[in-house]
């Protein structure tokens, strides 16, 4: 209701500006010049476009995601705070003032980024608590496909606007991008959103396989960390590539140093965890002995899946778990769930 009230007020202000322009000017050309040159008219029309974008975004959210959970709203607000602060800092670094086209890029990327964040958080919720029906999964799949197509179209549009004749993938390798740095920054950010769309679609595919198969997806614990590692590597390479592009323009991209170091540490951590998982999962029968009848009778339910244990593996600390539960656990942690 408040959103509709905001839209109606914005539409009324815009209509008042148009009526004023028509009454004070006789020719159509002079009316249009006033609407695009007057600071008051530009602010009013920009405010109207923001209200329309919010209405459209709210409708898309209602169709694909429904009501947002309190944790989703809180997570979204926190990410928006950091993003806006970083973006203002980057504008100061490039010493640029945004034009109308750049405002459009900012608004479009911000809208896409919000829906990427919401889709990512909703997928995490699904992985923790299965939805009662398949319809929410179908809607999330359609949203991610729409985001993927939007990312591709937006990236192509930014490339055309920055006058780069080469494709994204060739310019990514050769570092031969041309055009204003601010547009190259938009291209860099849009490439990260594209990688996130592909990453979420792959994660959702694994989730659907694990959810639909009667015995679950046996290779989930292997493929999930591999996809995580590839995604982090792509983000790291994109960050390094953009930093080198800026450096070759005789500017020192210090603002990318923190993000690049964080990504490098994430890649190292995920790579080490993947190696540990592969080693432990291949040697799980040799490293951990089968639980005896005495162990099974004295232990309670499996702490990982909360189900009774008819057969399982006994850790050196004496705790017993299902073999498949233990494999899924060591994909994320390499310590006993009860002893950590």
C-alpha positions in Angstrom: 0.0 0.0 0.0 2.8 2.4 0.9 4.5 1.6 -2.4 1.4 2.4 -4.4 1.0 5.6 -2.5 4.6 6.5 -3.4 3.9 5.7 -7.0 0.7 7.8 -7.2 2.4 10.8 -5.6 5.3 10.5 -8.0 3.0 10.1 -11.0 1.1 13.2 -9.8 4.3 15.3 -9.5 5.4 14.1 -13.0 2.0 15.0 -14.5 2.1 18.4 -12.9 5.5 19.0 -14.5 4.2 17.9 -17.9 1.1 20.2 -17.6 3.3 23.1 -16.6 5.6 22.5 -19.6 2.6 22.3 -22.0 1.1 25.5 -20.7 4.3 27.6 -20.7 5.5 26.4 -24.1 3.8 26.1 -27.4 6.0 23.8 -29.5 6.5 20.1 -28.8 10.3 20.4 -29.2 10.6 23.1 -26.6 8.4 21.0 -24.2 10.7 18.1 -24.6 13.8 20.2 -24.2 12.4 21.6 -20.9 11.6 18.1 -19.6 15.1 16.8 -20.2 17.1 19.9 -19.3 15.3 21.4 -16.3 16.7 20.1 -13.0 13.3 20.0 -11.3 11.7 18.1 -14.2 14.6 15.6 -14.4 14.5 14.9 -10.7 10.7 14.4 -10.8 10.8 12.1 -13.8 13.7 10.2 -12.3 11.7 9.8 -9.1 8.8 8.5 -11.2 11.0 5.9 -12.9 12.3 4.7 -9.5 8.7 4.3 -8.3 7.8 2.3 -11.4 10.9 0.1 -11.0 10.0 -0.6 -7.4 6.5 -1.6 -8.4 7.8 -3.9 -11.1 10.4 -5.4 -8.8 7.7 -5.9 -6.1 5.5 -7.7 -8.6 8.4 -9.9 -9.8 9.2 -10.7 -6.2 5.6 -11.6 -5.4 5.4 -13.9 -8.4 8.7 -15.8 -8.0 9.5 -15.6 -4.3 6.3 -14.6 -2.5 6.6 -13.0 1.0 10.2 -12.5 2.1 11.3 -14.1 5.4 12.7 -11.7 8.1 16.1 -13.3 7.7 16.0 -12.6 3.9 15.1 -8.9 4.5 17.8 -8.5 7.1 20.4 -10.2 4.9 19.4 -8.0 1.9 19.6 -4.7 3.9 23.1 -5.6 5.2 24.4 -6.4 1.7 22.9 -3.2 0.3 24.7 -1.2 2.9 28.1 -2.6 2.0 27.4 -2.4 -1.8 26.4 1.3 -1.7 29.4 2.3 0.4 31.8 0.5 -1.9 30.1 1.9 -5.0 30.4 5.5 -3.7 34.1 4.9 -2.9 34.7 3.6 -6.4 33.1 6.6 -7.9 35.5 8.8 -6.0 38.4 6.6 -7.1 37.5 7.0 -10.8 36.8 10.8 -10.4 33.6 10.5 -12.5 30.2 12.1 -12.4 27.4 9.8 -13.6 25.5 10.6 -16.7 21.9 9.5 -17.4 23.2 6.3 -19.2 25.4 5.5 -16.2 22.4 6.1 -13.8 20.6 3.5 -15.9 23.4 1.0 -15.5 23.5 1.5 -11.8 19.8 1.1 -11.4 19.7 -2.0 -13.6 22.7 -3.7 -11.9 21.3 -2.9 -8.5 17.9 -4.5 -9.3 19.6 -7.6 -10.8 21.9 -7.8 -7.8 19.0 -7.7 -5.3 17.2 -10.6 -7.1 20.5 -12.6 -7.2 20.9 -12.1 -3.5 17.3 -13.1 -2.8 17.6 -16.2 -5.0 20.8 -17.2 -3.4 19.3 -16.9 0.1 16.1 -18.7 -0.9 18.2 -21.6 -2.2 20.1 -21.8 1.1 16.7 -22.0 2.9 15.6 -24.8 0.6 18.8 -26.8 1.4 18.0 -26.5 5.1 14.3 -27.0 5.0 12.6 -28.8 2.1 9.6 -26.9 0.7 6.2 -28.7 1.1 5.6 -28.7 -2.6 7.6 -28.5 -5.8 6.0 -25.3 -7.0 8.5 -23.0 -5.0 11.4 -24.9 -6.6 9.9 -24.4 -10.1 9.5 -20.7 -9.5 13.0 -20.4 -8.2 14.3 -22.2 -11.3 12.4 -19.9 -13.6 13.7 -16.8 -11.7 17.3 -18.0 -12.1 16.9 -18.7 -15.8 15.4 -15.2 -16.2 18.4 -13.7 -14.3 20.8 -15.6 -16.4 19.3 -14.2 -19.6 19.1 -10.7 -18.1 22.8 -11.0 -17.2 23.8 -12.0 -20.7 21.7 -9.2 -22.3 23.0 -6.6 -19.9 26.6 -7.6 -20.3 26.2 -7.4 -24.1 24.6 -3.9 -23.8 27.4 -2.6 -21.6 30.0 -3.9 -24.0 28.3 -2.1 -26.9 28.1 1.1 -24.9 31.8 0.9 -24.0 32.7 0.6 -27.7 34.5 -2.7 -27.3 34.6 -4.7 -30.5 35.8 -7.9 -28.8 33.6 -10.3 -26.9 33.7 -10.5 -23.1 35.6 -13.8 -23.1 38.3 -12.6 -25.5 38.7 -9.3 -23.7 38.9 -11.2 -20.4 42.0 -13.1 -21.7 43.8 -10.4 -23.6 43.1 -7.4 -21.3 42.4 -5.3 -24.4 39.2 -3.7 -23.1 38.7 -0.1 -24.2 36.2 2.6 -23.1 35.7 4.6 -19.9 36.8 2.9 -16.7 33.4 3.3 -15.1 31.9 1.2 -17.9 34.6 -1.4 -17.5 33.7 -1.5 -13.9 30.0 -2.1 -14.8 31.2 -4.9 -17.1 33.3 -6.4 -14.3 30.4 -6.3 -11.8 28.0 -7.7 -14.4 30.3 -10.6 -15.2 30.3 -11.5 -11.4 26.5 -11.5 -11.6 26.6 -13.8 -14.6 28.9 -16.2 -12.8 26.6 -16.1 -9.8 23.6 -17.0 -12.0 25.4 -20.0 -13.5 26.6 -21.1 -10.0 23.1 -20.9 -8.5 21.6 -22.9 -11.4 24.2 -25.6 -10.9 23.6 -25.7 -7.2 19.9 -25.8 -7.7 20.3 -28.7 -10.2 22.2 -30.7 -7.6 19.6 -29.9 -5.0 16.8 -31.1 -7.3 18.6 -34.3 -8.1 19.2 -35.0 -4.4 15.6 -34.1 -3.6 14.0 -36.1 -6.3 16.1 -39.3 -6.3 14.9 -41.9 -3.9 18.3 -42.6 -2.5 19.6 -39.1 -3.0 22.4 -37.8 -5.2 25.4 -39.8 -4.1 27.9 -37.5 -5.6 26.4 -34.4 -4.1 29.2 -34.0 -1.5 31.8 -34.1 -4.2 30.2 -32.0 -6.9 29.0 -29.2 -4.5 32.6 -28.2 -3.3 33.9 -28.5 -6.8 31.3 -26.0 -8.1 32.0 -23.8 -5.1 35.7 -23.8 -5.9 35.2 -23.1 -9.6 32.9 -20.2 -8.7 35.4 -18.7 -6.3 38.2 -19.1 -8.9 36.2 -17.3 -11.5 35.5 -14.4 -9.1 39.2 -14.2 -8.3 40.3 -14.2 -11.9 37.8 -11.5 -12.7 39.0 -9.4 -9.9 42.7 -9.8 -10.9 41.8 -9.1 -14.5 40.0 -5.9 -13.7 42.8 -4.8 -11.3 45.3 -5.3 -14.1 43.2 -3.4 -16.6 43.0 -0.4 -14.2 46.7 -0.7 -13.5 47.5 -0.6 -17.2 45.6 2.7 -17.3 48.2 4.1 -15.0 46.0 3.9 -11.9 46.7 1.9 -8.7 43.5 -0.2 -7.9 44.0 -0.3 -4.1 40.3 -0.6 -3.5 40.4 -4.1 -5.1 43.2 -5.3 -2.9 41.0 -6.3 0.1 38.4 -8.1 -2.1 41.1 -9.9 -4.1 43.0 -11.1 -1.0 39.7 -12.3 0.5 38.8 -14.2 -2.7 42.3 -15.7 -2.8 41.9 -16.9 0.8 38.5 -18.4 0.0 39.9 -20.2 -3.0 42.8 -21.6 -0.9 40.4 -22.7 1.9 37.9 -24.4 -0.4 40.7 -26.1 -2.3 42.2 -27.5 0.9 38.8 -28.6 2.1 38.1 -30.4 -1.2 41.4 -32.2 -1.0 40.7 -33.3 2.6 37.2 -34.5 1.6 38.5 -36.5 -1.3 41.2 -38.2 0.9 38.8 -38.9 3.8 35.9 -40.1 1.6 38.1 -42.5 -0.4 39.6 -44.0 2.8 36.6 -43.8 5.0 36.3 -47.6 5.2 40.0 -48.0 6.1 40.2 -45.0 8.4 37.0 -45.7 10.4 35.9 -49.1 11.6 32.4 -50.4 11.5 30.4 -49.9 14.6 29.9 -53.0 16.6 26.7 -54.3 18.1 27.8 -52.9 21.5 28.4 -49.5 19.9 25.1 -49.4 18.2 23.2 -50.4 21.3 24.9 -47.8 23.5 24.6 -44.9 21.0 21.6 -42.6 20.5 20.3 -41.4 17.1 22.7 -40.1 14.5 23.3 -36.5 15.4 23.6 -35.5 11.7 20.3 -36.8 10.4 18.4 -37.4 13.7 17.5 -41.0 12.7 18.3 -44.3 14.4 21.5 -46.1 13.5 21.3 -49.7 12.4 24.8 -49.7 10.9 27.4 -47.1 10.8 31.0 -46.0 11.3 32.8 -45.5 14.6 35.2 -42.5 14.9 38.3 -42.7 17.0 36.6 -40.6 19.7 33.9 -43.3 20.0 30.9 -41.6 18.4 28.9 -43.4 15.8 27.3 -42.0 12.7 25.7 -43.3 9.4 28.4 -43.7 6.7 26.5 -41.5 4.2 26.0 -38.9 6.9 29.6 -39.0 7.8 30.6 -38.4 4.2 28.3 -35.4 3.9 29.6 -34.0 7.1 33.3 -34.2 6.2 32.5 -32.3 3.0 32.2 -29.2 5.2 33.9 -30.1 8.5 36.8 -32.5 9.2 36.1 -32.9 12.9 33.6 -34.9 14.8 30.2 -33.2 15.0 30.0 -33.9 18.8 33.6 -33.2 19.7 34.1 -29.9 17.8 
